[in-house]
Amino acid sequence: MKKFATASGEPPLLHRNSANLMQSMLDEVKNSITILPELQALIPTLQVSEYEQLEKNIRVDGCREALLIWQTTQRVIDGLEDNTPLNVLIDGHNRYSICIKNNIDFKVMLREFPTLQAVRDFMIDNQLGRRNLTPEQMSYLRGLKYRNERQAIGRPVQDGLSAVQNDAEINLVERTQDRLAKEFNVSPRTIHRDREYSEGIDRLTPELKRDVLTGKQKLSRELIRAVGRAVPVGDTPLSLPELNSYNESASSDTTEEAVSKNEAVVIAIKEIVSQTTKLDPASPTFQKACDELITMITEVKQMSC
């Protein structure tokens, strides 16, 4: 049974009526919810029409689905010597904001996780299971899942490693790519591109990131992947004008780069043919596989321009 603690960290006093005790603890949780920006960023932003429809439904029917809360401490979050209890929201950010705005009651469900990394894994998998994702959101989340797993199991390949260490790291990367490719019914190369795409998306300003992932702002995936490869982590996020300037400066390809680009197009076309032969209309993932093919064809079209 879930062990509760009050906001002060002290165990609650015993009451004769355990139901009242349970409700009292849940009410305290609801009044002390914490939102971590890095976890909220894992939630794909709803389009304006979707958010408005969700708000309308909640105002009419109430918040029928419970918000998921991770009970933890500040120490688990940042590793510092601070055991202050925290009730972290991990699912239901849009519903929570709507309920607070309209003074609507909501239910909470408590979940236990050992680490912040485990919460990230859960949230990414939870979002990937949704049906209303745009192709951009799907690609971003797959890339994020790959990066999250690589962070959990080992470091990326680095120039300073020995040959033996490099071989081991490369094999580990390949195994992760192959496993995720099988899980999502795409090619390992697609997972690699998704990783670069997610890194590029994370180099954009929050507003531009939201517009790209919801499909409101159309940008070349190759451009976003190039940003992910070239722009260092920690640099100032790029706005749309800055991204366009970056694109113009990077578009002066040499002859060698143009040849490499043509080779990449040929490889991508071969992947499209390979994925097409694997299509099975009876498969439950048929629709997602078709969407992925459309995305791959669009990318090849953009690469050849």
C-alpha positions in Angstrom: 0.0 0.0 0.0 1.3 3.5 -0.8 3.0 5.2 2.1 2.0 8.8 2.5 3.9 11.7 3.9 2.7 15.2 4.7 4.3 18.3 3.1 6.5 18.6 6.1 7.9 15.1 5.5 6.3 13.7 8.7 4.1 10.6 8.6 0.4 11.4 9.1 -1.4 11.0 12.4 -3.6 7.9 12.6 -7.3 8.4 12.2 -10.1 6.0 12.9 -11.6 6.6 9.5 -9.0 5.4 7.0 -11.1 6.7 4.1 -11.0 10.2 5.5 -7.2 9.9 6.0 -6.7 8.8 2.4 -8.8 11.7 1.1 -7.0 14.1 3.3 -3.7 13.0 2.0 -4.9 13.1 -1.6 -6.2 16.6 -1.1 -2.8 17.7 0.3 -1.2 16.2 -2.8 -3.6 18.1 -5.1 -2.7 21.4 -3.3 1.0 21.0 -3.6 1.6 19.8 -7.2 5.0 20.6 -8.7 5.6 21.0 -12.4 9.2 20.3 -13.6 9.9 22.2 -16.9 12.1 19.5 -18.2 9.3 16.9 -17.8 6.6 19.2 -19.1 8.8 19.7 -22.3 8.3 16.0 -23.0 4.5 16.5 -23.5 3.7 17.4 -27.1 1.9 20.7 -27.3 -1.8 20.6 -28.3 -2.9 22.6 -31.3 -5.1 25.6 -30.3 -8.3 23.8 -31.6 -7.4 20.6 -29.6 -6.8 22.5 -26.4 -10.1 24.5 -26.8 -12.0 21.2 -27.4 -10.4 19.6 -24.3 -11.3 22.7 -22.2 -14.9 22.5 -23.5 -15.1 18.8 -22.7 -13.8 19.3 -19.1 -16.1 22.2 -18.4 -19.1 20.1 -19.5 -18.1 16.7 -18.2 -15.5 17.4 -15.6 -12.0 16.0 -15.5 -12.7 12.3 -15.8 -9.1 11.0 -16.1 -6.9 11.2 -13.0 -3.6 13.2 -13.2 -0.5 11.0 -12.5 1.7 12.2 -9.7 5.2 11.1 -8.8 5.8 11.3 -5.1 9.5 12.0 -4.5 12.0 14.4 -2.9 14.1 17.3 -4.0 17.2 15.1 -3.4 16.1 12.6 -6.0 15.6 15.4 -8.5 18.9 17.3 -8.2 21.1 15.1 -6.0 21.5 17.7 -3.3 21.1 17.1 0.4 17.4 18.2 0.5 14.7 15.7 1.4 11.8 18.1 0.9 8.8 16.0 -0.3 7.6 16.8 -3.8 4.5 15.8 -5.7 5.6 16.0 -9.4 3.0 16.0 -12.2 4.0 13.5 -14.9 0.8 13.2 -16.9 -2.1 15.5 -17.4 -0.4 18.9 -17.7 -3.1 20.3 -20.1 -5.9 19.0 -17.9 -4.3 20.4 -14.8 -4.0 23.9 -16.3 -7.6 23.8 -17.5 -8.9 22.7 -14.1 -6.9 25.3 -12.3 -8.1 28.0 -14.7 -11.8 27.0 -14.4 -11.7 26.0 -10.7 -12.7 22.4 -11.6 -11.9 19.5 -9.2 -9.8 16.6 -10.4 -8.5 13.2 -9.2 -4.9 12.2 -8.8 -3.2 8.8 -9.0 0.2 8.2 -7.4 3.0 6.5 -9.1 6.4 5.3 -7.8 9.6 5.6 -9.7 13.2 5.2 -8.4 14.8 7.9 -10.5 14.1 10.9 -12.7 15.5 8.9 -15.6 12.8 6.2 -15.0 10.1 9.0 -15.1 11.5 10.3 -18.4 11.3 6.7 -19.8 7.7 6.3 -18.7 6.6 9.7 -20.0 8.2 9.2 -23.4 6.6 5.7 -23.8 3.3 7.1 -22.6 3.3 9.8 -25.3 4.4 7.4 -28.0 1.4 5.3 -27.3 -1.0 8.1 -28.2 -2.8 8.1 -31.5 -3.0 11.8 -32.2 0.7 12.5 -32.7 1.9 14.4 -35.8 4.7 12.8 -37.8 7.0 15.5 -36.4 6.0 14.6 -32.8 6.5 10.9 -33.5 9.9 11.4 -35.0 10.9 13.7 -32.1 9.8 11.3 -29.4 11.5 8.3 -31.0 14.7 10.3 -31.2 14.2 11.4 -27.6 13.7 7.8 -26.5 16.9 6.8 -28.2 18.9 9.6 -26.6 17.3 8.9 -23.2 18.2 5.2 -23.4 21.8 6.0 -24.5 22.2 8.3 -21.6 21.0 5.6 -19.2 23.2 2.8 -20.5 26.4 4.6 -21.6 28.2 7.5 -23.1 28.1 8.3 -26.9 31.3 7.5 -28.9 34.0 10.0 -28.2 37.2 10.7 -30.1 39.4 10.2 -27.1 38.4 6.5 -26.6 40.6 3.6 -27.5 39.8 1.5 -30.5 38.5 -1.3 -28.3 36.3 1.1 -26.4 35.1 2.7 -29.6 34.1 -0.7 -31.1 32.2 -1.6 -27.9 30.4 1.8 -27.9 29.5 1.5 -31.6 28.1 -2.0 -31.1 26.0 -0.7 -28.2 24.7 2.2 -30.3 23.8 -0.2 -33.2 22.0 -2.6 -30.8 19.9 0.2 -29.4 19.1 1.5 -32.9 18.2 -2.0 -34.1 15.9 -2.7 -31.1 14.1 0.6 -31.4 13.8 0.2 -35.2 12.1 -3.2 -34.6 9.8 -1.8 -31.9 8.5 1.0 -34.1 8.7 -0.9 -37.4 11.1 1.5 -39.1 14.7 1.2 -40.2 17.7 1.7 -37.9 18.7 4.6 -40.1 15.4 6.3 -39.4 16.1 6.0 -35.6 19.5 7.6 -36.3 17.8 10.5 -38.2 15.2 10.8 -35.4 18.0 11.3 -32.9 19.5 14.1 -34.9 16.0 15.6 -35.5 15.2 15.6 -31.8 18.5 17.2 -31.0 17.8 19.9 -33.6 14.3 20.5 -32.2 15.8 21.0 -28.8 18.1 23.7 -30.1 15.0 25.9 -31.1 13.2 28.4 -29.0 10.2 27.0 -27.1 7.7 28.9 -29.4 9.4 27.6 -32.6 9.7 24.1 -31.2 6.0 24.1 -30.4 5.0 25.4 -33.9 7.2 22.8 -35.7 6.0 19.8 -33.7 2.3 20.8 -34.1 2.8 21.2 -37.8 2.0 24.9 -37.7 5.5 25.9 -38.9 6.9 23.8 -41.8 10.7 23.4 -41.8 13.0 21.0 -43.7 13.8 18.0 -41.5 17.3 18.0 -43.1 17.8 21.6 -41.8 16.7 20.7 -38.3 19.0 17.6 -38.3 21.8 19.8 -39.5 21.2 22.1 -36.5 21.2 19.2 -34.2 24.6 18.1 -35.5 26.3 21.5 -35.7 24.8 23.7 -32.9 26.4 22.9 -29.5 24.3 22.1 -26.5 23.9 25.1 -24.3 24.0 27.7 -27.2 21.2 30.3 -27.3 18.1 28.7 -28.8 17.4 29.6 -32.4 14.4 31.7 -33.4 12.9 31.4 -36.9 14.9 34.4 -38.4 18.1 33.0 -36.9 17.3 29.5 -38.2 16.8 31.0 -41.7 20.1 32.8 -41.5 21.8 29.6 -40.4 20.2 27.8 -43.4 21.5 30.4 -45.8 25.0 30.2 -44.5 25.0 26.4 -44.5 23.5 26.2 -48.0 26.8 27.0 -49.8 27.7 23.4 -50.3 31.0 22.4 -51.9 31.1 19.9 -54.8 32.1 17.1 -52.4 29.2 17.9 -50.1 26.8 17.8 -53.1 28.1 14.4 -54.1 27.6 13.1 -50.5 24.1 14.5 -50.6 23.3 12.5 -53.8 24.7 9.4 -52.2 22.4 10.0 -49.2 19.4 10.3 -51.5 20.2 7.0 -53.2 20.6 5.3 -49.8 17.3 6.8 -48.6 15.5 5.6 -51.8 16.8 2.0 -51.2 15.4 2.2 -47.6 12.0 3.3 -48.9 11.9 0.4 -51.3 12.9 -2.0 -48.6 10.3 -0.7 -46.2 7.6 -0.9 -48.9 8.2 -4.6 -49.5 7.6 -5.2 -45.7 4.1 -3.5 -45.7 1.4 -5.8 -44.3 -2.2 -4.4 -44.5 -3.2 -6.9 -41.8 -0.6 -5.6 -39.4 -1.9 -3.3 -36.5 1.1 -1.0 -37.3 0.2 -0.7 -41.0 -1.1 2.8 -40.7 2.0 4.0 -38.8 4.3 2.2 -41.3 2.5 4.1 -44.1 2.9 7.4 -42.3 6.6 6.7 -41.9 7.0 5.9 -45.6 5.3 9.2 -46.4 7.7 11.0 -44.1 10.7 9.3 -45.7 9.5 10.2 -49.2 9.0 13.8 -48.2 12.6 13.9 -46.7 14.0 12.5 -50.0 12.1 15.2 -51.9 13.6 17.9 -49.6 17.1 16.4 -49.9 17.0 16.5 -53.7 15.9 20.1 -53.9 
